[in-house]
Each structure stands twice: as structure tokens, then as C-alpha cells.
Amino acid sequence: MPRREPGRKWGKGVPIAQRGPGWTYRPDDTTPSVHNPRQPGIVTPHLRHALLTAYEMADLREVTERAEARMREAGGTVTIGLGPGAFDDAHRPTALRPLPAFAGDDLDPARCGGDLAVLICADDGPPEPLALQAHARWSRRGIRGDRGALGFREGTLNLKRPRDFDRHVWVRRDDRSGMIGGTYLVVRDIAVNPSWAELPEREQERVIGRDKRTGAPLSGTRLYDPPILERLPPDAHIRVAAPRTSSVAILRRGYDTDEGLLFLAFMADPRRQFVPLQRRLAKHDALHRHTRATGSAVFAIPPGAAPNSFIAQSLL
């Protein structure tokens, strides 16, 4: 029998597809498997520890089998993605294109790109990488704390409802058939500049748009109060990034690192979601001058594998 992580009740709830009209805020807690309709680690519970490794291309059947064995034996989740270089032009998923350069980037080529991504998440300690016959291009670890790398509560305006996932996260049309039901992962390795720690707390709050102690928006009093955007500074981060002002919504699953933040975001089309959002942030966000991206990548996350198959078989 597979080992279950302490306190993690996989499979104890009603499957997400059966929870009424899609308004629930509970994550999908079906037992993680590469053979589920969708890969785990996307809308399943957001676990405490993460290890993301980018490889040169590997045998995907081996990767799929080792990912499934890892989840059965050690718990947690394993999510498998493919970068632009894993495909020729005829077979590449429609929305899988290298990210453009953004203002303020300070990218290290050794921390960018990759043909294969393996994201391993766990609650019971930092996970070890899969034993693959593949060359690792780069690897990053992160931990999910109560407060993010900037010292503020994070994720309070994140997507949570299945209806929102259907609209903004899952590929439903306008892509290769093998990507329907899948998603895309954007990775940004973000360092926090020393200038951030030098700001007075009140100025940090103005930059973010939240009270640092309570997490409440400056326009409210409680953590989950919806921010009244018009009452926030025009360049406050949560105002500039908010779907109502940016016209973009993505699912963020980030982790803190020693240098800042391992930004992970899932979406249906990075070209139409992340690229315009990041350009907007680079131009208008007061937080942008206090951070810099040192690594960057994008991966297609195909749906789960059919029985006796492997991830992305229908795409290759």
C-alpha cells in the first residue's frame, strides 16, 4: 500500500468534478497518480517543500514510471513538464514558446530553460530527486512558509475554484489535442534586492498594498478582505497584478528560497497570460525595482497518462 504523508487525507473528500457547480474552495485531494486525468501538484494541496529540476531530454516512459513509484512509496506529488526544445516545430504544443526578455531581468543561462521539468513536492521534508538516466541542467529547492520572502502573507488572491481553473488554468481549446486537459508552467527564479530590506515597514506596505502584520489590504482590516483597488497606491503590487486591472488570472504555487522566491504559476496560455502580465508589472509595479529574475523557463504540463502509457505520449 502507498505510504500517506502525516496529516494529508488523500482521497477522503468528494472528487473535485463532483462538488456541485464548481464554487468550492477545497483542493482536489484524490490520491496523486500520473494516471489520473490531470497530473498532481497543480490543484492538489499545496505542499510545504518543493524540488524543481530541469533536465536535458530523457526517456519519458522511465520518468513516468519513476514518478508513479515515488508517489506510491513516499507520498507527495510529482509533476512532469516538457520545454520548447523537447519538440520539433511540427509537434510542439501551440502555446509552448520560449519566454521573451523582460525589463529588469538578470538571467543566468545556467538557470534557464530545459527540455524536461520534474517538480516534486512533499509535506514531510525536502524531497530527493528522481533517479533518472538524464543530465540535470539546473535544480532549485523551496519551502512554503507562513510569510513569503518579502515578509508578507501570500496567495490570498489566488485562484481557488474549479470554475476558475477551467477558465484560466486548464487547456480547453486552441492547442494540440494532446494538451487538452493539461496546462503550462512558468518558472521565475526571483532574487530580492537588498533595497527591499532597507525600506521602512510603512513603505514596504505601500509597495505591496497590504498591512505587514495582519496581511489585510490597506483598504481593509482583515486578511481576506477583498482589496478596494481604487483606494490603494496606483503602483501597489496587488493593485497592478490584480485580475481586475491586469485582465489576467493565473494559479500561483510559489516557494521561498534562500535568495527570494521560486515563482511557479500554472496557466492555459503563457503567451496571453504571463507575458502581458509580466510586461505590465515591469512597467508599473513598485515592487519590480526591488526584485530581479535570475532564472526563467516555461514548460508544457500534459494531462495524465493513460494506463500502460506515459506522460506526453500523444504529443510525441
C-alpha positions as CSV (number, residue, x, y, z in Angstrom):
1,M,0.0,0.0,0.0
2,P,1.3,3.5,-0.7
3,R,2.5,5.5,2.3
4,R,0.4,8.5,3.1
5,E,2.0,11.7,4.4
6,P,1.1,12.6,8.0
7,G,-2.0,14.8,8.2
8,R,-2.6,14.6,4.5
9,K,-6.0,13.0,3.8
10,W,-5.6,12.0,0.2
11,G,-8.8,10.6,-1.2
12,K,-11.0,11.5,1.8
13,G,-13.1,14.1,0.1
14,V,-15.5,14.1,-2.8
15,P,-13.7,14.3,-6.2
16,I,-13.4,17.8,-7.4
17,A,-15.5,17.1,-10.5
18,Q,-18.5,16.0,-8.3
19,R,-18.5,19.0,-5.9
20,G,-21.6,20.9,-7.1
21,P,-21.3,23.7,-9.6
22,G,-17.6,24.4,-9.1
23,W,-17.7,27.0,-6.4
24,T,-15.9,25.0,-3.7
25,Y,-12.6,26.3,-2.4
26,R,-11.2,22.9,-1.4
27,P,-8.3,21.5,-3.4
28,D,-8.5,18.2,-5.3
29,D,-7.5,15.6,-2.8
30,T,-7.7,12.4,-4.9
31,T,-4.8,10.1,-4.5
32,P,-1.9,11.5,-6.6
33,S,-1.0,9.5,-9.7
34,V,0.4,10.1,-13.1
35,H,-2.6,8.1,-14.5
36,N,-5.2,10.5,-13.1
37,P,-7.0,12.6,-15.8
38,R,-4.7,15.6,-14.7
39,Q,-1.3,15.5,-13.2
40,P,-0.9,16.0,-9.5
41,G,0.8,19.1,-8.0
42,I,-1.3,21.6,-9.8
43,V,-4.7,21.9,-8.0
44,T,-3.9,19.2,-5.4
45,P,-3.0,20.5,-1.9
46,H,-0.1,23.0,-1.9
47,L,2.6,21.0,0.0
48,R,5.4,22.5,2.1
49,H,8.6,21.5,0.3
50,A,9.4,21.6,-3.4
51,L,12.3,20.4,-5.6
52,L,12.2,21.5,-9.3
53,T,14.8,20.0,-11.6
54,A,15.2,20.8,-15.3
55,Y,16.9,18.1,-17.4
56,E,18.0,17.5,-20.9
57,M,15.6,15.2,-22.7
58,A,15.1,11.8,-21.1
59,D,13.1,8.6,-21.7
60,L,9.6,9.7,-20.7
61,R,8.4,6.2,-20.0
62,E,11.2,5.9,-17.4
63,V,10.3,9.3,-16.0
64,T,6.6,8.4,-15.8
65,E,7.3,5.0,-14.1
66,R,9.7,6.5,-11.6
67,A,7.3,9.4,-10.8
68,E,4.5,6.9,-10.1
69,A,6.7,4.7,-8.0
70,R,7.9,7.7,-6.0
71,M,4.3,8.8,-5.2
72,R,3.3,5.3,-4.2
73,E,6.2,4.7,-2.0
74,A,7.0,8.1,-0.4
75,G,3.8,10.2,-0.9
76,G,3.8,13.7,-2.1
77,T,3.3,14.7,-5.7
78,V,5.4,14.6,-8.9
79,T,4.6,16.8,-11.9
80,I,6.2,16.3,-15.3
81,G,6.6,19.0,-17.9
82,L,8.3,19.5,-21.3
83,G,10.2,22.5,-22.5
84,P,10.2,24.0,-26.1
85,G,13.3,22.2,-27.0
86,A,11.7,18.8,-26.4
87,F,9.7,19.1,-29.6
88,D,10.3,19.8,-33.3
89,D,8.2,22.6,-34.9
90,A,5.6,20.1,-36.2
91,H,4.8,18.6,-32.7
92,R,5.4,21.5,-30.3
93,P,2.2,22.5,-28.3
94,T,0.7,25.7,-29.6
95,A,1.3,27.9,-26.5
96,L,4.8,26.5,-25.8
97,R,7.2,29.2,-26.8
98,P,10.3,30.5,-25.0
99,L,9.6,33.5,-22.8
100,P,10.7,36.8,-24.2
101,A,13.2,39.1,-22.3
102,F,11.5,41.3,-19.7
103,A,12.8,44.7,-18.4
104,G,14.8,44.2,-15.2
105,D,15.8,40.6,-15.9
106,D,19.2,39.5,-14.8
107,L,19.1,36.0,-16.2
108,D,21.9,33.4,-15.7
109,P,21.7,31.0,-18.7
110,A,22.7,28.1,-16.4
111,R,19.4,28.6,-14.5
112,C,17.1,28.9,-17.5
113,G,15.3,26.6,-19.9
114,G,15.4,22.8,-20.0
115,D,13.8,20.0,-22.1
116,L,12.2,18.2,-19.1
117,A,11.0,19.5,-15.8
118,V,10.2,17.4,-12.8
119,L,8.5,19.1,-9.8
120,I,8.5,17.0,-6.6
121,C,6.5,18.4,-3.6
122,A,6.2,16.9,-0.1
123,D,5.0,17.8,3.3
124,D,7.3,15.6,5.4
125,G,10.7,17.1,4.5
126,P,12.8,18.2,1.4
127,P,12.3,15.6,-1.3
128,E,15.1,13.8,-3.1
129,P,15.3,13.9,-7.0
130,L,14.1,11.0,-9.1
131,A,16.9,8.6,-10.1
132,L,16.9,9.3,-13.8
133,Q,19.3,8.5,-16.6
134,A,19.4,12.1,-17.7
135,H,21.6,15.2,-17.3
136,A,20.3,17.8,-14.9
137,R,20.5,21.3,-16.3
138,W,19.6,23.1,-13.0
139,S,17.7,22.4,-9.8
140,R,16.0,24.7,-7.2
141,R,14.6,23.9,-3.8
142,G,12.0,25.9,-1.9
143,I,9.8,25.9,1.2
144,R,6.4,27.3,1.8
145,G,6.3,29.4,4.9
146,D,3.6,31.4,6.6
147,R,5.0,34.5,5.1
148,G,6.8,34.9,1.8
149,A,10.3,36.0,1.1
150,L,9.1,39.7,1.3
151,G,7.7,39.1,4.8
152,F,4.0,39.4,3.7
153,R,1.2,36.8,3.6
154,E,0.9,35.4,0.1
155,G,-1.7,33.7,-2.0
156,T,-4.8,35.4,-0.5
157,L,-6.0,36.5,-4.0
158,N,-5.0,33.2,-5.7
159,L,-7.4,31.1,-7.9
160,K,-9.2,28.5,-5.8
161,R,-12.4,27.4,-7.5
162,P,-12.7,24.7,-10.2
163,R,-14.6,27.1,-12.4
164,D,-11.7,29.5,-12.2
165,F,-9.3,26.6,-13.0
166,D,-11.4,25.7,-16.1
167,R,-11.2,29.3,-17.3
168,H,-7.6,30.2,-16.6
169,V,-5.5,27.1,-15.9
170,W,-6.6,24.1,-18.0
171,V,-6.1,24.0,-21.7
172,R,-9.6,23.6,-23.3
173,R,-9.1,24.6,-26.9
174,D,-6.8,26.2,-29.5
175,D,-4.0,23.8,-28.8
176,R,-2.8,20.3,-29.8
177,S,-5.3,17.6,-28.8
178,G,-2.7,16.0,-26.6
179,M,-2.6,19.2,-24.4
180,I,-6.4,19.3,-23.8
181,G,-6.8,18.9,-20.0
182,G,-3.2,19.9,-19.4
183,T,-1.7,23.3,-18.5
184,Y,1.5,25.3,-18.7
185,L,4.1,26.1,-16.0
186,V,6.0,29.3,-15.9
187,V,9.1,29.3,-13.7
188,R,10.8,32.5,-12.5
189,D,13.7,32.3,-10.0
190,I,13.4,35.7,-8.3
191,A,16.0,37.3,-6.1
192,V,15.0,40.0,-3.6
193,N,17.4,43.0,-3.8
194,P,19.0,44.5,-0.6
195,S,17.0,47.7,-1.3
196,W,13.8,45.9,0.0
197,A,15.1,45.3,3.5
198,E,16.3,48.9,3.6
199,L,12.7,50.2,3.2
200,P,10.8,51.3,6.3
201,E,7.9,48.9,7.1
202,R,5.3,51.6,6.2
203,E,6.9,52.0,2.7
204,Q,7.0,48.2,2.2
205,E,3.3,48.1,3.0
206,R,2.7,50.9,0.4
207,V,4.7,49.0,-2.2
208,I,2.7,45.7,-1.6
209,G,-0.6,47.3,-0.8
210,R,-1.1,45.3,2.5
211,D,-0.6,45.6,6.2
212,K,2.6,43.6,7.0
213,R,1.3,42.5,10.4
214,T,-2.2,41.3,9.5
215,G,-1.9,40.8,5.8
216,A,-5.1,42.9,5.3
217,P,-5.2,45.1,2.2
218,L,-4.6,48.7,3.1
219,S,-8.2,49.3,2.0
220,G,-9.5,46.8,4.6
221,T,-9.0,45.4,8.1
222,R,-8.8,41.6,7.7
223,L,-6.6,39.2,5.8
224,Y,-9.2,38.0,3.3
225,D,-11.0,41.3,2.8
226,P,-11.3,42.0,-1.0
227,P,-9.0,44.9,-1.7
228,I,-10.7,48.1,-2.9
229,L,-8.2,48.7,-5.6
230,E,-9.0,52.4,-6.2
231,R,-8.0,53.1,-2.6
232,L,-4.6,51.6,-3.0
233,P,-1.5,53.4,-4.4
234,P,-1.6,53.2,-8.2
235,D,1.7,51.3,-8.3
236,A,1.0,48.9,-5.3
237,H,1.8,45.4,-6.3
238,I,-1.6,43.9,-5.5
239,R,-3.4,46.6,-7.5
240,V,-1.2,46.3,-10.6
241,A,-1.3,42.5,-10.6
242,A,-5.0,42.1,-9.7
243,P,-7.0,40.4,-12.5
244,R,-9.5,43.4,-12.5
245,T,-6.7,45.8,-13.5
246,S,-4.4,43.4,-15.4
247,S,-7.2,41.3,-17.1
248,V,-5.0,38.3,-16.4
249,A,-5.5,35.5,-13.8
250,I,-3.0,32.7,-13.1
251,L,-2.6,30.0,-10.5
252,R,0.5,30.7,-8.3
253,R,2.2,27.9,-6.4
254,G,5.4,29.6,-5.3
255,Y,8.1,28.7,-2.7
256,D,10.6,30.7,-0.7
257,T,14.3,30.2,-1.4
258,D,17.5,31.5,0.2
259,E,17.6,34.3,-2.3
260,G,14.0,35.1,-2.7
261,L,11.2,33.3,-4.4
262,L,10.8,30.3,-6.7
263,F,7.8,31.7,-8.6
264,L,5.7,28.9,-10.1
265,A,2.5,29.6,-12.0
266,F,0.1,27.4,-14.0
267,M,-2.0,28.8,-16.8
268,A,-3.7,27.9,-20.1
269,D,-1.6,30.0,-22.3
270,P,1.6,31.8,-21.2
271,R,1.6,34.0,-24.3
272,R,-1.7,35.5,-23.5
273,Q,-1.5,35.4,-19.7
274,F,2.0,35.6,-18.2
275,V,3.8,37.6,-20.9
276,P,1.4,40.6,-20.8
277,L,1.2,40.4,-17.0
278,Q,4.9,40.5,-16.6
279,R,5.3,43.4,-19.0
280,R,2.7,45.3,-17.0
281,L,4.5,44.6,-13.7
282,A,7.9,45.6,-15.2
283,K,6.4,48.9,-16.2
284,H,4.0,49.9,-13.4
285,D,4.7,47.7,-10.2
286,A,6.5,49.5,-7.4
287,L,7.9,46.1,-6.2
288,H,9.7,45.4,-9.5
289,R,12.6,47.7,-8.7
290,H,13.3,45.6,-5.6
291,T,13.5,42.2,-7.3
292,R,15.2,40.7,-10.3
293,A,14.7,37.4,-12.1
294,T,17.9,35.3,-12.3
295,G,16.3,32.2,-13.9
296,S,13.3,31.6,-16.3
297,A,11.6,28.7,-18.0
298,V,8.3,27.6,-19.4
299,F,7.0,24.0,-19.7
300,A,4.0,22.3,-21.1
301,I,2.3,20.1,-18.5
302,P,0.3,17.5,-20.4
303,P,-2.7,15.7,-18.8
304,G,-2.2,12.5,-17.0
305,A,-1.1,9.4,-18.8
306,A,-3.5,6.6,-20.0
307,P,-3.0,3.2,-18.3
308,N,0.1,1.4,-19.6
309,S,1.2,4.7,-21.3
310,F,3.5,7.6,-20.3
311,I,3.2,11.3,-19.9
312,A,3.1,13.2,-23.3
313,Q,2.9,10.0,-25.4
314,S,0.2,11.5,-27.6
315,L,2.3,14.7,-28.2
316,L,5.4,13.0,-29.5
